[in-house]
Amino acid sequence: MADVSQFSIVTYERRPGYWRAAITPHAHAGMSIKGKTTNSFVTPDDSASESEANSAAANLIGKL
């Protein structure tokens, strides 16, 4: 089970009343080439509010 504190959650409104959340793991120190790899994912379903989208993201992280 992953820890929510290891991820950033950004909620956004796709259109009025349809919210989703993008989830990105915190970057670890090391060599990488910016822009070459995307390490984020989006909640699969729309939520009715920003707080519901945030909760859906936290639930997805908990399942990792």
Secondary structure, 3 states (H helix, E strand, C coil): CCCHHHEEEEEEEEECCEEEEEEEECCCCCCCCCCCCCCCEECCCCECCHHHHHHHHHHHHHHC
